[in-house]
Amino acid sequence: MGAGGGGTSKAPDDRSGLDLSHRKAEHVKVVLGQNVEGRYRFWDDIELVHNALPEIDFDDVDPSAELFGRTLRAPLVITGMTGGFPDARQINSNLARAAADAGIAMGVGSERAAIVKGQFPESYACVRDYAVPLRFANVGAPQLIAQGPSDTVLGEDQIRSAMELIHADLLAVHLNFLQEMVQPEGDRRARGSLERIGALARTVPLFVKETGAGLSREVAERLRSKGVRGFDVSGTGGTSFAAVEHYRALERGAVREARVGKTFWNWGIPSPVSVLEVAPLGLPVIASGGIRSGLDMARAIALGAQAAGVAGGILRAAAESYEATRAEIDQLIHEFRVAMFLTGSRRISDLARAPYVIRGETRAWLRR
């Protein structure tokens, strides 16, 4: 998944039929086998106002959207999840084939394993076998700075290798410092990350994504000043990577880190709040973190995002088959079109102006 790395699991996950005995498979194993959801569904706090007289036909609804200069048939992104172990090729192939057929964007998980250690590069490269209209490479911000005297710092040549591996259009630099604090082997140094991201942004097109803890306006403004092209907010309300790492730490007997994961299970900024804070900055925003339906997608667009991102919610389908993956994507897009119809939105630009009400804990956040 987002950061990758660490440990050796003991057995395959019986429900997926995948060989999950490699280190990079541990995140997949936990997400498939444990409850790692956040405690609260923040997207349910966003209520779109029903239009009882939409004055359009359902067949007229056009969900096509622009993201980073590319046209998608729907504003949906499969955000970076996995790679770097044998069966990741099956997952990423299913995702890429479905993304190409549906005309949506896709990213891969952290590519450090492939570009630094040469571990299973085919588990990422398979994505370029399909005509995905918008592809995102992926590296972590902690790997852009020195963590220790013997650690490899990713340089420009390795970054370009990561992009070439999947024929990427943009690079996603993920921020996962909460996750690193729970990992027994996690990276603890963050000083200098902003400058390194800025240096990279001068050489390759990139955007910055969080991994489940959300982005504030202040952080987004600092990143914008360094030339990033956009954001994936990935806030709380979906898969908690503190929870994922809690289970990994338990399996490895890392008592302190397991307790940190439990303590910080729900740490972060809610996804809808992040969208509302970051969207006014004028750069493309992907709303991820708890997107579980086409209605959630519509809520995100109404709040100001250009696209919605899914990860954990589609992983189980991708671990099963292409057919299951495509069926899940088609369901999300159908529900999204239903939400557009019921708000009288013929185009994405109409939905972006649709009225909404904010309630619950999200409203309390916005009052802070």
N, C-alpha and C positions, 0 to 999 in steps of 0.2 A: 504494500500500500504506500502511503505518502513518503515515509522516511526509509522504510526497509531496514533490514539488518537484524542480527542477533540470534543466538541460541539454536538449539536443535530440538524439534518436536519429536514425540515418541511414536506417533502412529498416524496413519492417514485419517482424514475425516470421512466417516462412512457415508454421510448423507450426500456428499458431492461426487464420490467416486474418484477423487483426485489423489495423487501421491503428494502428500503434504509433509514430507520428511526433510525438506531443505529449509535452511534458515530464512530465506526470503518468503517462504510460504506461511510463516507463523501468523502474520496479520490476517491472511485469508482464512486460516484455520479458526482463529478467534472470532472473526466477524461472522463466519458461517455457523459456528457452534455455540456462541455465547450471546447473552443479551448485553449489548454495548450501546444501547440508545441513551440519549440524554433524558432527563426526568420530565421535560416539559416540551410540548409541541407549540413552538412559538408561531409557526405559520398559521395555526388555527386561530390566532388572534387577529388575523387580517381578514375582514369580511368585505368582499366585493358587493356592491349594491346591485340588486337584481333589476334588470330592465324588462318589465312585463310586456313591452311592445317594442321589440328590437328593430322591426322594419327592415330586416335583411333575411335572406334564406340561408339555411345552414350550409348549403353547397357554395354559397358566396364567401364563406369565411376563409381567409387566406392567412395561414400562420407563418409564412416565410419571413425571414429576418436577416438583418445584416450584423455581422460580428467580425471585428478586426478586418473589415474590408472584403469579407467573403459572404456570399449569400447561402443561407441555410434554409432547408425546407420547413424547419421549425426551430425556435430559439432554445435548443436543447444541446447540452454538452455532457458527454460522458467524461467526468473529470478523472485525473490520473489515479490509478489504483494499484497496479501490480506489474511485476516483471522480475526476471532474475532467478527463476527456478524453472524446472522442466515443464510443469503443467501450466505455468503462466502463459505459455504459447497458446494453449487451447483457449484460455480465458480471453486473451487479447485478440486472438483470431475471431472468436465469436463476437466480441465487441466491435472490432473494426469492420467486419463484414456487415453487421447490422447497422452500424453508423453510416457506412457507405450507401447501403440500400435505402435507408431512411433519409439520407441527406443532412445529417447532423454532425457536430464536431466531436472530437475525441482527443484525450490525452492519455499518456501512459504513466506508470509509477516511476519512482526515482530510478534513474539510469546509472547511478554510480556503480552498481554491481557489474554492469556490462562494460562501461568505458574505463574503469579503473582496474577491475580484476578480471575482465573478460568472461564473466559468468553469464552463460546462456544469452548471448546477444540476440539469438533468434527469437527469444520470447518477447522482444520488443520489435525487432525488424519485421516480423510478420505483419505489422500494421500497414507497412507500405505496399503490401500486396493488394490492398483494397483502395478504391477511389474515395477515401474519406475527404470531404470538402475542406476540412480545416483540422490540422493535426498539431498537437502540442507536445514538445519534448518536456523533460522534467528533471530538475536537480534541486538539491536542498541548500538553503542558505548556510547552514552550518558547515557544509563542505566547501564553501567559498573562502573560508578563513582557516588559519592554522589552529587545529585543536590540540596538537601535540607535536613533539619534535620529529616523530616518524610518520605522521599522517600526511596523506596526499591532499594538497589543495588543488581544486579543479581550476585549470587554466583555460585560456581562450580556445586552444586547440582541442581540449577535451570537451568543452562546451559545444564546439562545432561538430565534433564527432557524435555527441548525443543527439544533435538535431539531424545530422545526416543519417543516423541509424534508422530513423523512422520517416525521413524526408519531411521534417517538421516545418510548419509555417512560422511558429513562434515558440519561444522557450518559456516554460512556467518555472519560476523560482519559488519553491514552497518554504513557508515559514512554519516550523514545527517545534518551537522551543518548549512548549508544554509537553509534547510527546517525548522530547529528548530528556526532560527532567524525570520522567517516570521510567524510561528505559534503563535497565541496569548498566548497559554499555553506552548510555546516551552522551551526546556532545554537550558540554556545559559552557562553551565560550560563544558569545554573540557579538562582542565588540568588533567593529569594523565591517559588519554585515552590510550596512547601508551604503558605505563607500564602494564595496565590491559589487553590489548590485548596480550602483550607478555606473561603474566602470564597464560592466558587462552591457548595460543598456546602450552604451555608445557604440557597441560593436555588433550586437545581435538584437533583433526585435524580441522584447520579453514583456511578460506581465507577472505580477506577484500574486500568489495564492496562499491563503491560510489553510490549515488542516484541521478545522473543527473548533477553533477558539475565536474566530472573528477578527475583523479589522475595524479600528476606530478611524475617525476622520483625521485625527492628528498624525497617525502613522501613514495613512494614505497620502496626506499632503506632503510628508517628507519623501515618500517614494515618488510621487509625481514630480517633485523638484529634481529628482535624479534621472528623469527621462523614461520611466516605465510606461508601457502602452495601455495598461488597464489592470483590473483586479478581479480575483475570485475571492469573495469575502469568506466563504466557508465558516459560518458561525455556529454557535451552539444550537441544539435542537435536533440534531441527527446523530450519526455515529460519533461517539466520544472516543477520541484516541487516547485520552487518559485511561478510559476503561479498557481499551484494547491492550494497552501496555500494562495495566494492572494485572490482567490475566497472564500475560507473558511473564511478568515478574514473579507471580505466584508459582508458575511452573518451574521457574529457575531457582526458586527458594530465596529470592531477593526480597526479604521482608520489608525493609525500609521503603524501597521503591513501590512495592505493591500497596503499601499503606498510603503513599503519596498519590498514587493513581486513584485510590478510593476517595481520598480527601478532595482531589481536584477533578473528580468525575464530571462535574457540571460547570467547570470554570470556563469563562469566556463571555463574549458579546453575542447576543442572539442574532441569528442570520437576518431577520427583517430589519433590525436596528442598524446592522452594518450596512445594508443596502441603502437605507434612508440617510445614513451619514456620509457614505462614499459617493453615491450617485451624483450629487450636486457638483462634484469636482470636474465633471465633464469628460471623463474617460470611460471606456466600456467597462461594465460591471457584470460579472457572472455571479448569480445568487445561488450558492450551494450551502449545504448544511441543513439536512432535514427535508429536502424536496422529495416527496413520496407520491405525488399525484400530479395530474395535469392541472388541477385547481391550484396547487402550490406554485406551479410554473406561472400561471396567470397572475397570482398574487404578487410574485416577484416582478413581473413586467410592469404591473400597475404601480409598484413602489419605485420604479425607475431603473431596474436592471435591463440589460440588453438580452440576456439569456439566463436560463436556469441550469444548474449542474446537478447531476446525479452520480452517485458512486456506490455506497453500501446498498442502496435500494435495488440496484440492478446486478450486483455481484453474484447473488445466488442464481439468477437466471443465466448469467454468463458461464458459471461453473457447470451448468447443466447442458446447454446446447445453444447453437445459433437460433433455432426456432423459438426457444423460450426467451432468448434475448430480444429477438425481433418482436415477439408478441408483447413483451413488456414495454418496449419503446413505442409500438403502435398504440398501446393502451394509453400511455402518457400523452401522446400527441392528440389522440381522439378526445380525451378529457379536456385537454387544453382548448381545443376547438369548441367544445361544448361551453366552456367558461367564456370564451370570446362571444359566442352566439348569445348567451344569456346576459351579457353586458352590452349587447348591441354593437360589438366591435367587429367590423369587417376586416380590418387590418391591424397589425401590431401597433401602429401609431395611434389607433383608436383606443386600444386596450391601455396604452400608456397614459391615457387621459381619463380612464374609467374611475368613477368615484369609489371610495372605500372607507371603512371604519376600522379603527385600531382599538383593541380592548385588551383586558387581561394584563399579564406581566409585561408584555411588549409596551403597552401604554405606560406602565409604571417606569420602565426603562427610559422612555422618551421624556418623561417628566423630570428626570434626575437633574 
